[in-house]
Amino acid sequence: MALPLIRWILIVVLVVAGIYLLIFHMAPWPANHEAIGLGKSHLAHAVVGIVLIVAAGYLWFSGRRKTVGTPAA
């Protein structure tokens, strides 16, 4: 049994948000700190980006373990 569609959507959203916060949240990309006047402190966003990617991995792994881990009777 495959992962439910809502779980896949959540995993994709978490990964995209995490990658954005890790890579594309710095200059010259839009909506970065320098563009909106918040300075150059990106450490908090890098940590949150890593946490989001880890959360997506956990959702994928836990969903996969539930579907693959139980043998058919």
N, C-alpha and C positions, 0 to 999 in steps of 0.2 A: 504494500500500500504506500502510495506516495504521500509526501507532505501536503497538507491542505493548502489551498491557494492563498488564504489569508496569511499563513505562516511564511510562504514564499515572498509575498508582497512585503511583509514586515522585515524579512531578512534583507531584501534588496534595498529598502528604504534606509535601514540601519547602516548597511555597507556604503551606500552613496553618501549619506550624511557624514559618516566617519571619514571617508576619503576626502570629502570636501573640506572638513575641518583640519585634516592633516596636511593636505597638499594645496588645495585651491583657495584657502582662506588668507593667503598672503598676497602681497603685491606681485604682479599687476592685475590680478583677477578681480572681478567686481565684488562688492560687498566685503572688502577686506578692512582691517583695522585702520590702515593709513587713509583709505578713501573716505571713511566716515568719522575720522578724527579721534580714534580711541588709542592711538599710540601703537607700539610695536610688541606688546605683550601677547605672545601666541602660545605660551606654555599651557595655560588652562584649556585652550581649544585643542591642542595636541593631545592632552590627556583625555579629554572627552571624546575625541575622535578614536583613540585607541580603545577606550571603553565601549564605544558603539560597535566597533568591528569585532571585539571580543564577544559582546552580547549576541551579535549576529551569528558568530561561529558557534556559540553555545546553543542557540535556538536550532541551528541546522544539525548540530551533533546530537542534541537530545531528541529531536524529532526523528532523526535517522536511526538512532539506537532503539527507539520504541517500535519502529516499523520493521527493522531488520533483526532485532534481538530476540524476538519471540518466534520459535519454530512452529510450523504448522502441525496440527494434530493429525 
